[in-house]
Every structure is written in structure tokens, then in C-alpha cells.
Amino acid sequence: MKYLKIYLLSFFLLLNYLKANSSDNINDIKSLLEGRYELVYWTENKIQYDYPEVAGVLVINNNNALITMDKNMNLNKSVELIGWGRYKINSKLFHIGWHDWKLLLIENNIKTVKKKSPWEGMREYNVSFKGNKLVLTSITGKQSWELDKKSLVYRDKEWGEEKDEVIRYWKRIN
């Protein structure tokens, strides 16, 4: 009986230790993820575009996400989007989905509105750390987020209808 009490006590102490470390880890993750970001530049097919060709704001906070982006890289074609979404995160996985998505394409003065989210449901990412950076890598490996206290770098190997490779560099503004 004496050994059973020692084993049970040890077991509960281990659980408390793991729970405390888990909550510290999620706080570290959220401190790097949550915030407001401004788009600094956008690289598409190895060509870098700066403001005013591209502009955007991203807000990630309290399980909600908002994104606005303007892409005016071509003289007769522009893309404007706004998306409202939700996310959830733990120490192993990050999920994000856009439940309200509006994409306005303007080409040769013809406007087209698309309301379909870029993917169905929530996209799943693995959570890891590389040094002092939070790294979120999609299950397919085609998208990733790399975040530190000053910035977010988003990489996508199949962005948009043309499936272009893009890198977006966002600076944290709060």
C-alpha cells in the first residue's frame, strides 16, 4: 500500500508538471502568433513587389483571423480580398479556415466577385520551433508560416488559381 501511494503521488506530480509545461508552451506559441501584421512585400515567381503594388493587413487574435490584401502588380489586372476566419492552436497543431471570403478581380475594367474560400474547412499545420521562431507547416508541406517577435513570413507553393509560388513578408505592428 505504501508503494501504491508513492506511485500515485509520483504520477500526479508528473501530470501537473506536464500540464504546466504545456500551458507555458501554448503561451509562447500564442505570443508569437497572435498580433496585427502589415504586408511589407510580396514575392511571386521570384519577383518582389512592394507597396503600392501590394498592401495588406492580417490580424490573428483570440481564435479569430482577418486578412485584407490588394495586389496591383499588373497594369490592367488587380486583386482585392477580405477574409474573416477562425483558428485554433495547441502545442502540436494549428488549424485555420476562412468562413467569409470575398475576392474582387478587376481585369480590363471588368469586375468579378468570388466568394469561395481558397480551401474547404480548416487547413491543418504542424507546430514547431526553430530557434526563437515559431514554424507552422501545412500537412501537405506546401504552405508555411515562420514567426518571430517582429515578423511573419508566409510561403505558399501553390497560391491562387495559377498555383504560383509566393512569399509574403509581414511586419508585426503591435
C-alpha positions in Angstrom: 0.0 0.0 0.0 2.9 2.3 0.9 4.4 1.9 -2.7 1.0 2.4 -4.3 0.7 5.8 -2.6 4.2 6.7 -3.7 3.4 5.7 -7.3 0.2 7.6 -7.4 1.8 10.7 -5.9 4.6 10.5 -8.5 2.1 10.0 -11.2 0.1 13.1 -10.2 3.2 15.2 -9.8 4.3 14.2 -13.3 0.8 15.1 -14.8 1.0 18.5 -13.1 4.5 19.1 -14.4 3.4 18.2 -18.0 0.3 20.4 -17.8 2.4 23.4 -16.5 4.9 23.0 -19.3 2.2 22.5 -21.9 0.4 25.8 -20.8 3.8 27.6 -20.9 4.4 26.3 -24.4 1.0 27.4 -25.6 1.6 30.9 -24.2 4.9 31.1 -26.0 3.2 29.9 -29.2 0.3 32.4 -28.9 2.7 35.3 -28.1 4.5 34.7 -31.4 1.3 34.0 -33.4 -1.3 36.5 -32.2 -1.0 40.1 -33.3 -1.5 42.6 -36.1 0.6 42.5 -39.2 1.2 44.8 -42.2 2.3 43.4 -45.5 5.8 44.7 -46.4 6.4 42.9 -49.7 5.1 40.0 -51.8 7.4 37.8 -53.9 5.6 35.9 -56.7 7.6 33.7 -59.1 10.8 35.2 -57.7 9.8 38.9 -58.5 9.4 41.1 -55.4 6.6 43.6 -55.2 6.4 46.4 -52.7 3.7 49.0 -51.7 1.7 50.3 -53.6 1.7 47.3 -55.9 0.8 45.2 -52.8 -0.8 46.1 -49.5 -2.4 44.1 -46.7 -3.3 43.7 -43.1 -3.5 40.4 -41.1 -5.0 40.2 -37.6 -4.7 36.9 -35.6 -6.2 37.1 -32.2 -8.5 35.2 -29.8 -9.3 32.4 -32.3 -10.3 34.9 -35.0 -8.5 35.9 -38.1 -8.9 38.8 -40.6 -7.0 39.4 -43.8 -7.2 42.1 -46.4 -4.9 42.2 -49.4 -4.6 44.3 -52.5 -2.5 43.0 -55.4 -1.9 45.5 -58.2 1.1 44.0 -59.9 -0.2 44.3 -63.5 -1.5 47.5 -65.1 -4.8 46.1 -66.2 -5.4 43.5 -63.5 -5.8 43.8 -59.8 -7.0 41.5 -57.0 -8.5 42.7 -53.7 -9.6 40.3 -51.0 -11.0 40.3 -47.5 -11.4 37.2 -45.4 -12.9 36.5 -41.9 -11.8 33.3 -40.4 -11.3 31.2 -37.3 -8.3 29.4 -36.0 -7.4 27.0 -33.2 -4.0 26.1 -31.9 -2.3 23.8 -29.4 1.3 22.8 -28.9 1.2 20.4 -31.8 -1.3 21.6 -34.4 -2.6 24.9 -35.9 -5.9 25.0 -37.9 -7.1 28.0 -39.9 -10.1 28.4 -42.1 -11.9 31.3 -43.8 -15.7 31.2 -43.4 -16.3 34.5 -45.1 -14.2 35.2 -48.1 -14.6 37.9 -50.8 -12.2 38.2 -53.7 -12.6 41.0 -56.2 -10.9 40.6 -59.5 -10.7 43.6 -61.8 -9.3 42.9 -65.3 -9.6 45.4 -68.1 -12.3 47.2 -66.1 -14.4 44.1 -65.7 -15.2 43.2 -62.1 -15.7 39.6 -60.9 -16.5 38.7 -57.3 -15.7 35.3 -55.9 -17.0 34.3 -52.5 -15.5 30.8 -52.3 -12.8 30.3 -49.7 -9.4 29.2 -51.1 -9.9 25.8 -49.4 -12.7 23.8 -47.7 -12.8 23.7 -44.0 -9.7 24.3 -41.9 -6.2 23.9 -43.2 -4.0 21.9 -40.7 -0.4 22.8 -39.8 2.2 21.2 -37.6 3.6 23.4 -34.9 7.3 23.5 -34.2 10.1 25.8 -33.1 13.3 26.6 -35.0 15.4 28.6 -32.6 13.3 31.5 -31.4 10.9 31.2 -34.4 7.5 29.6 -34.4 7.1 27.4 -37.6 3.8 26.3 -38.8 4.0 23.8 -41.7 0.9 22.6 -43.6 0.3 18.8 -43.6 0.9 18.9 -47.4 4.2 20.8 -46.9 3.1 23.4 -49.5 2.4 26.3 -47.1 4.3 27.5 -44.1 4.4 30.4 -41.6 7.6 31.5 -39.8 7.0 33.9 -37.0 9.2 35.8 -34.5 8.6 38.8 -32.4 8.9 41.2 -35.3 7.6 39.5 -38.4 5.7 36.7 -40.2 6.9 35.1 -43.4 4.3 33.2 -45.3 5.3 30.8 -48.0 2.9 29.1 -50.4 4.0 26.8 -53.3 0.5 26.9 -54.9 -1.1 30.3 -54.4 -4.2 31.3 -56.4 -5.8 29.9 -59.5 -2.4 29.9 -61.3 -0.8 28.0 -58.4 2.1 30.5 -58.2 4.8 30.2 -55.6 4.6 33.2 -53.3 6.4 34.6 -50.2 4.7 37.3 -48.2 6.7 39.2 -45.6 4.6 40.8 -42.9 5.9 43.1 -40.1 4.2 43.0 -36.7 2.6 46.3 -35.9 1.7 45.7 -32.3 
